[in-house]
């Protein structure tokens, strides 16, 4: 599993937590940060999956 894939999954989880806490506290800024983290995390995870597939295909 590539480093990007792990980082992406972690960032998505942190983003989800930020979004939930922001929503619970009524903090729109924290909620927006959480959404942004989830988007960036998804992108990193996708890049990691592509790298894993490429690595697997070239073996």
C-alpha atoms as one frame of an Amber mdcrd trajectory, in Angstrom:
protein
   0.000   0.000   0.000   1.477   3.336  -1.013   2.215   6.175   1.369  -0.229
   8.462  -0.455  -3.040   5.992  -0.009  -2.452   5.807   3.751  -2.077   9.583
   4.083  -5.246  10.106   2.075  -7.291   7.756   4.213  -5.965   9.410   7.362
  -6.704  12.902   6.067 -10.235  11.857   5.109 -10.827  10.563   8.642  -9.484
  13.762  10.208 -11.658  15.791   7.843 -14.744  13.826   8.787 -14.007  14.415
  12.467 -13.472  18.150  11.919 -16.683  18.382   9.943 -18.661  16.573  12.653
 -17.217  18.665  15.483 -17.730  21.850  13.504 -21.336  20.948  12.847 -21.940
  20.066  16.502 -20.432  23.347  17.697 -21.972  25.462  14.962 -18.477  26.400
  13.749 -18.769  26.862   9.990 -15.019  27.436   9.539 -14.140  24.101  11.165
 -16.858  22.406   9.146 -15.432  23.853   5.915 -11.904  22.775   6.887 -13.237
  19.274   7.428 -14.859  19.188   4.011 -11.657  20.466   2.401  -9.576  17.842
   4.225 -11.921  15.103   3.044 -11.604  16.258  -0.577  -7.802  16.451  -0.433
  -7.693  13.102   1.354  -9.820  11.495  -1.355  -7.500  12.862  -4.041  -4.406
  11.549  -2.254  -6.053   8.176  -1.759  -6.934   7.988  -5.464  -3.340   8.815
  -6.427  -2.143   6.123  -4.044  -4.502   3.565  -5.542  -3.257   4.452  -9.036
   0.361   4.060  -7.906  -0.462   0.693  -6.327  -2.148  -0.489  -9.523   0.781
   0.693 -11.640   3.256  -1.014  -9.359   1.242  -4.224  -9.435   0.952  -4.103
 -13.244   4.677  -3.662 -13.748   5.696  -6.647 -11.653
